[in-house]
């Protein structure tokens, strides 16, 4: 059963508090207004990023033998729904579980599985790079101009996500916005009242929450 609770923590920054006028214009679907992020941007560090389902990895095996006629093998492979990457190297097939690991950890794991255990190209090196990040996303549904998925590669709040989706439609219920979030084996529903947030910023009952991968924002119809 889904549970609706009122958010009681404050995540909005001082910069966000100073920009409510511009945000109101954007969310009321004025396309000429440019939107500027007001939270501190945190870029994705490939060395620290933890791989998730849907991401694509570029895996390369390089031989150190100058006489090897196949001195490099490079493939771009998806992380499958079970969290594994399946590979085919010459006649050898297999898969490794990579979800929640960094690219460096994946490279070490594949070196152990392929080079050490299966004896493929002794002395070869394996590198793993992020080819495409698709696991860090949120979804926006309902009465916005452009519903769909948004990549979450930097800090983003509910209001910023709404602005990036083009703002509200004319039928949007701005008082009844819902944020669904999976926490363990439970799905929690947070309620966000944009109308009151504009008027009463700083009140802990109307918080512009920081988003997490997998969040779903629903803007209902009035």
Secondary structure, 3 states (H helix, E strand, C coil): CCEEEECCCCCCCHHHHCCHHHHHHHHCCCCCCCCCCCCCCCCCCCCCCCCCCCCEEEEEEECCCCCCCCCEEEEEEECCCCCEEEEEECCEEEEEECCCCCHHHHHHHHHHHHHHHCCCCCCCEEEEEEEECCCCEEEEEECECCCEEEECCCCCEHHHHHHHCCCECCCECCCCEEEEEEECCEEEEEEECHHHHHHCCCCCCCCCCECCCCCEEEECEC
